[in-house]
């Protein structure tokens, strides 16, 4: 499975941005996909994830009510809609995926920079 992330950029605080992650290869084996972020000097954290089978989602508390993760089956693409962006959302965002039975994410896309200006 290969993952291609896109959509990062510069946005003002309060603005919106949508990240995309296109999966290719053996996409039928995907169990779930997630978005992570890593800010300078901080550890990488899971921001949101979605189960491929039933669309069950999870969000870290700091983005609940502002970010939405979704997927388009026809395009094998997962999106992260970021609304009401805050400067603390500034980070490199990564998408990731894993297969059924995997204990953690096995496949990673390249990072995409998101910068929120105050």
GROMACS elastic network, one bead per residue, 0.5 to 0.9 nm:
[ bonds ]
;  ai    aj funct       b0    kb
    1    23     6  0.66550   500
    1    24     6  0.56819   500
    1    26     6  0.53536   500
    1    27     6  0.62659   500
    1    29     6  0.85064   500
    1    30     6  0.82571   500
    1    97     6  0.83513   500
    1   107     6  0.66765   500
    1   108     6  0.89311   500
    2    22     6  0.81213   500
    2    23     6  0.56299   500
    2    24     6  0.51958   500
    2    25     6  0.61183   500
    2    26     6  0.84363   500
    2    27     6  0.86695   500
    2   107     6  0.70145   500
    2   108     6  0.75564   500
    2   109     6  0.70882   500
    3    21     6  0.62713   500
    3    22     6  0.56168   500
    3    24     6  0.65531   500
    3    25     6  0.89590   500
    3    95     6  0.72446   500
    3    96     6  0.73191   500
    3    97     6  0.81971   500
    3   107     6  0.72698   500
    3   108     6  0.62606   500
    3   110     6  0.76189   500
    4    20     6  0.79914   500
    4    21     6  0.53314   500
    4    22     6  0.51353   500
    4    23     6  0.65563   500
    4    24     6  0.84108   500
    4    95     6  0.80700   500
    4   108     6  0.85970   500
    4   109     6  0.53328   500
    4   110     6  0.66387   500
    4   111     6  0.88996   500
    5     8     6  0.85568   500
    5    19     6  0.71797   500
    5    20     6  0.55889   500
    5    22     6  0.64928   500
    5    23     6  0.89325   500
    5    93     6  0.85196   500
    5    94     6  0.70935   500
    5    95     6  0.65488   500
    5   109     6  0.59027   500
    5   110     6  0.62713   500
    5   111     6  0.67690   500
    5   112     6  0.65352   500
    6    18     6  0.87575   500
    6    19     6  0.58033   500
    6    20     6  0.52516   500
    6    21     6  0.64018   500
    6    22     6  0.84683   500
    6   110     6  0.88235   500
    6   111     6  0.82880   500
    6   112     6  0.61959   500
    7    17     6  0.74012   500
    7    18     6  0.59912   500
    7    20     6  0.59947   500
    7    21     6  0.87678   500
    7   112     6  0.71875   500
    7   113     6  0.86005   500
    7   114     6  0.85088   500
    8    17     6  0.73999   500
    8    18     6  0.75601   500
    8    19     6  0.61909   500
    8    20     6  0.87861   500
    8    92     6  0.84846   500
    8    93     6  0.79762   500
    8   111     6  0.88978   500
    8   112     6  0.52226   500
    8   113     6  0.51748   500
    8   115     6  0.79504   500
    9    17     6  0.79481   500
    9   112     6  0.79116   500
    9   113     6  0.60992   500
    9   114     6  0.50142   500
    9   115     6  0.61461   500
    9   116     6  0.84524   500
   10    17     6  0.86762   500
   10   113     6  0.83273   500
   10   114     6  0.61128   500
   10   116     6  0.59213   500
   10   117     6  0.72706   500
   11    14     6  0.82711   500
   11    15     6  0.60180   500
   11    16     6  0.69675   500
   11    17     6  0.71649   500
   11    85     6  0.77064   500
   11   114     6  0.78078   500
   11   115     6  0.63182   500
   11   117     6  0.62699   500
   12    15     6  0.54218   500
   12    16     6  0.82023   500
   12    85     6  0.73763   500
   12    86     6  0.80717   500
   12    87     6  0.82657   500
   12   115     6  0.82831   500
   12   116     6  0.53461   500
   12   118     6  0.62221   500
   13    16     6  0.84834   500
   13    84     6  0.68459   500
   13    85     6  0.51984   500
   13    86     6  0.50432   500
   13    87     6  0.62678   500
   13   116     6  0.56888   500
   13   117     6  0.56346   500
   13   118     6  0.52631   500
   14    83     6  0.70400   500
   14    86     6  0.64021   500
   14   116     6  0.87117   500
   14   118     6  0.87897   500
   15    82     6  0.82187   500
   15    83     6  0.61341   500
   15    84     6  0.53367   500
   15    85     6  0.54468   500
   15    86     6  0.83091   500
   15   116     6  0.84075   500
   16    81     6  0.74016   500
   16    82     6  0.53513   500
   16    84     6  0.61468   500
   16    85     6  0.61323   500
   17    80     6  0.82570   500
   17    81     6  0.61538   500
   17    82     6  0.51155   500
   17    83     6  0.66908   500
   17    85     6  0.79941   500
   17   114     6  0.86424   500
   18    79     6  0.67174   500
   18    80     6  0.55782   500
   18    82     6  0.58367   500
   18    83     6  0.85077   500
   19    78     6  0.83047   500
   19    79     6  0.54998   500
   19    81     6  0.64407   500
   19    82     6  0.78514   500
   19    93     6  0.86444   500
   19   112     6  0.84382   500
   20    77     6  0.66862   500
   20    78     6  0.58239   500
   20    80     6  0.65111   500
   20    81     6  0.87432   500
   20    95     6  0.85930   500
   21    35     6  0.89526   500
   21    76     6  0.84074   500
   21    77     6  0.53925   500
   21    78     6  0.51487   500
   21    79     6  0.62907   500
   21    80     6  0.85399   500
   21    94     6  0.87563   500
   21    95     6  0.63505   500
   21    96     6  0.86748   500
   21   109     6  0.77409   500
   22    75     6  0.73444   500
   22    76     6  0.59528   500
   22    78     6  0.65637   500
   22    79     6  0.87734   500
   23    26     6  0.86316   500
   23    27     6  0.65555   500
   23    75     6  0.82265   500
   23    76     6  0.54680   500
   23    77     6  0.59840   500
   23    78     6  0.81427   500
   23    97     6  0.88624   500
   23   109     6  0.89811   500
   24    27     6  0.59922   500
   24    76     6  0.72726   500
   25    28     6  0.85207   500
   26    29     6  0.58769   500
   26    30     6  0.76473   500
   27    30     6  0.53994   500
   27    76     6  0.72946   500
   28    31     6  0.84006   500
   29    98     6  0.81683   500
   29    99     6  0.55045   500
   29   100     6  0.71458   500
   30    33     6  0.76063   500
   30    51     6  0.88604   500
   30    52     6  0.67318   500
   30    53     6  0.88989   500
   30    97     6  0.66308   500
   30    98     6  0.57636   500
   30   100     6  0.69095   500
   31    50     6  0.88522   500
   31    51     6  0.60932   500
   31    52     6  0.52142   500
   31    53     6  0.67796   500
   31    97     6  0.73836   500
   31    98     6  0.58274   500
   31   100     6  0.51048   500
   31   101     6  0.84832   500
   31   102     6  0.88227   500
   32    49     6  0.70092   500
   32    50     6  0.56198   500
   32    53     6  0.78423   500
   32    55     6  0.88065   500
   32    96     6  0.84684   500
   32    97     6  0.56997   500
   32    98     6  0.58324   500
   32    99     6  0.70380   500
   32   100     6  0.81218   500
   32   105     6  0.85128   500
   33    48     6  0.86212   500
   33    49     6  0.55842   500
   33    50     6  0.55643   500
   33    51     6  0.65849   500
   33    52     6  0.71546   500
   33    78     6  0.75316   500
   33    95     6  0.71000   500
   33    96     6  0.55264   500
   33    98     6  0.66742   500
   33   105     6  0.80190   500
   34    46     6  0.71732   500
   34    47     6  0.74384   500
   34    48     6  0.55688   500
   34    50     6  0.62473   500
   34    51     6  0.86864   500
   34    58     6  0.90000   500
   34    69     6  0.84205   500
   34    78     6  0.84118   500
   34    94     6  0.82547   500
   34    95     6  0.56054   500
   34    96     6  0.52587   500
   34    97     6  0.63125   500
   34    98     6  0.89925   500
   34   105     6  0.83467   500
   35    45     6  0.86765   500
   35    46     6  0.61745   500
   35    47     6  0.55517   500
   35    48     6  0.53826   500
   35    49     6  0.62066   500
   35    69     6  0.84330   500
   35    79     6  0.89277   500
   35    80     6  0.75347   500
   35    93     6  0.67344   500
   35    94     6  0.56153   500
   35    96     6  0.63327   500
   35    97     6  0.89681   500
   36    44     6  0.65045   500
   36    45     6  0.53913   500
   36    47     6  0.51512   500
   36    48     6  0.71602   500
   36    49     6  0.87413   500
   36    92     6  0.83013   500
   36    93     6  0.55939   500
   36    94     6  0.50523   500
   36    95     6  0.61651   500
   36    96     6  0.75871   500
   37    43     6  0.84611   500
   37    44     6  0.54862   500
   37    45     6  0.55446   500
   37    46     6  0.66580   500
   37    47     6  0.66861   500
   37    89     6  0.85405   500
   37    90     6  0.86397   500
   37    91     6  0.57877   500
   37    92     6  0.54095   500
   37    94     6  0.59485   500
   37    95     6  0.86586   500
   37   111     6  0.84879   500
   38    41     6  0.82591   500
   38    42     6  0.62489   500
   38    43     6  0.59613   500
   38    45     6  0.64309   500
   38    90     6  0.85280   500
   38    91     6  0.52163   500
   38    92     6  0.53181   500
   38    93     6  0.65612   500
   38    94     6  0.82416   500
   39    42     6  0.53569   500
   39    43     6  0.72824   500
   39    44     6  0.73768   500
   39    88     6  0.85505   500
   39    89     6  0.82113   500
   39    90     6  0.65191   500
   39    92     6  0.63343   500
   39    93     6  0.87780   500
   40    43     6  0.83362   500
   40    91     6  0.71485   500
   40    92     6  0.86307   500
   42    45     6  0.86607   500
   45    60     6  0.86449   500
   46    49     6  0.76579   500
   46    59     6  0.80231   500
   46    60     6  0.69291   500
   47    58     6  0.81516   500
   47    59     6  0.57807   500
   47    60     6  0.52582   500
   47    61     6  0.86198   500
   47    62     6  0.84078   500
   47    63     6  0.72813   500
   47    67     6  0.88561   500
   48    57     6  0.70989   500
   48    58     6  0.53308   500
   48    60     6  0.63615   500
   48    63     6  0.84484   500
   48    67     6  0.82472   500
   48    68     6  0.79913   500
   48    69     6  0.65610   500
   48    80     6  0.81717   500
   49    56     6  0.81849   500
   49    57     6  0.55578   500
   49    58     6  0.52970   500
   49    59     6  0.68320   500
   49    69     6  0.69202   500
   49    70     6  0.88874   500
   50    53     6  0.88382   500
   50    54     6  0.83675   500
   50    55     6  0.55609   500
   50    56     6  0.55182   500
   50    58     6  0.66518   500
   50    69     6  0.68658   500
   50    70     6  0.71632   500
   50    71     6  0.81037   500
   50    78     6  0.85609   500
   51    54     6  0.58944   500
   51    56     6  0.52060   500
   51    57     6  0.65319   500
   52    55     6  0.57674   500
   52    56     6  0.79787   500
   52    71     6  0.83227   500
   52    73     6  0.88800   500
   53    56     6  0.80694   500
   54    57     6  0.89546   500
   55    70     6  0.77869   500
   55    71     6  0.81479   500
   57    68     6  0.89894   500
   57    69     6  0.73646   500
   57    70     6  0.85053   500
   58    64     6  0.89790   500
   58    69     6  0.86310   500
   59    62     6  0.80826   500
   59    63     6  0.65744   500
   59    64     6  0.58841   500
   59    67     6  0.80723   500
   59    68     6  0.83932   500
   59    69     6  0.85672   500
   60    63     6  0.59060   500
   60    64     6  0.65317   500
   61    64     6  0.53148   500
   61    65     6  0.88618   500
   62    65     6  0.87997   500
   62    66     6  0.86463   500
   63    66     6  0.53704   500
   63    67     6  0.55745   500
   63    68     6  0.86665   500
   63    82     6  0.85390   500
   63    89     6  0.86717   500
   64    67     6  0.62222   500
   64    68     6  0.81536   500
   65    68     6  0.77831   500
   65    83     6  0.86286   500
   66    81     6  0.81899   500
   66    82     6  0.62360   500
   66    83     6  0.50631   500
   66    84     6  0.60101   500
   66    85     6  0.76074   500
   67    80     6  0.66536   500
   67    81     6  0.54158   500
   67    83     6  0.58914   500
   67    84     6  0.83631   500
   67    85     6  0.87460   500
   68    79     6  0.78955   500
   68    80     6  0.56458   500
   68    81     6  0.50383   500
   68    82     6  0.67229   500
   68    83     6  0.83484   500
   69    78     6  0.71056   500
   69    79     6  0.55700   500
   69    81     6  0.63537   500
   69    82     6  0.88513   500
   70    77     6  0.85526   500
   70    78     6  0.56928   500
   70    79     6  0.52750   500
   70    80     6  0.66798   500
   70    81     6  0.81454   500
   71    74     6  0.89894   500
   71    75     6  0.84364   500
   71    76     6  0.72968   500
   71    77     6  0.56019   500
   71    79     6  0.59024   500
   71    80     6  0.88469   500
   72    75     6  0.55011   500
   72    76     6  0.58733   500
   72    77     6  0.53244   500
   72    78     6  0.63776   500
   72    79     6  0.81460   500
   73    77     6  0.68039   500
   73    78     6  0.85822   500
   74    77     6  0.79121   500
   75    78     6  0.86551   500
   78    95     6  0.85970   500
   82    85     6  0.63549   500
   83    86     6  0.88747   500
   85    88     6  0.83210   500
   85    89     6  0.65852   500
   85    90     6  0.88160   500
   85   116     6  0.66483   500
   86    89     6  0.53858   500
   86    90     6  0.75975   500
   86   116     6  0.61137   500
   86   117     6  0.78367   500
   86   118     6  0.76005   500
   87    90     6  0.56238   500
   87   115     6  0.73312   500
   87   117     6  0.57830   500
   87   118     6  0.60025   500
   88    91     6  0.80293   500
   88   116     6  0.75531   500
   89   114     6  0.75510   500
   89   115     6  0.74201   500
   89   116     6  0.66357   500
   90    93     6  0.88713   500
   90   113     6  0.78069   500
   90   114     6  0.53834   500
   90   116     6  0.54160   500
   90   117     6  0.83403   500
   91   112     6  0.84539   500
   91   113     6  0.61017   500
   91   114     6  0.55324   500
   91   115     6  0.66077   500
   91   116     6  0.88240   500
   92   111     6  0.56455   500
   92   112     6  0.53857   500
   92   114     6  0.59930   500
   92   115     6  0.84672   500
   93   110     6  0.84948   500
   93   111     6  0.52712   500
   93   112     6  0.52088   500
   93   113     6  0.61705   500
   93   114     6  0.69458   500
   94   108     6  0.70193   500
   94   109     6  0.59769   500
   94   110     6  0.62543   500
   94   112     6  0.65379   500
   94   113     6  0.89736   500
   95   107     6  0.84486   500
   95   108     6  0.59651   500
   95   109     6  0.53901   500
   95   110     6  0.76554   500
   95   111     6  0.75508   500
   96   105     6  0.60309   500
   96   106     6  0.72106   500
   96   107     6  0.53930   500
   96   109     6  0.61666   500
   97   104     6  0.85210   500
   97   105     6  0.52408   500
   97   106     6  0.60591   500
   97   107     6  0.51441   500
   97   108     6  0.66482   500
   97   109     6  0.88358   500
   98   101     6  0.84004   500
   98   102     6  0.62178   500
   98   103     6  0.82210   500
   98   104     6  0.66404   500
   98   107     6  0.62532   500
   99   102     6  0.56383   500
   99   103     6  0.88829   500
   99   104     6  0.88862   500
   99   105     6  0.79924   500
   99   106     6  0.75839   500
  100   103     6  0.86133   500
  101   104     6  0.89080   500
  102   105     6  0.71806   500
  102   106     6  0.75061   500
  103   106     6  0.87084   500
  105   108     6  0.75740   500
  108   111     6  0.87332   500
  109   112     6  0.89768   500
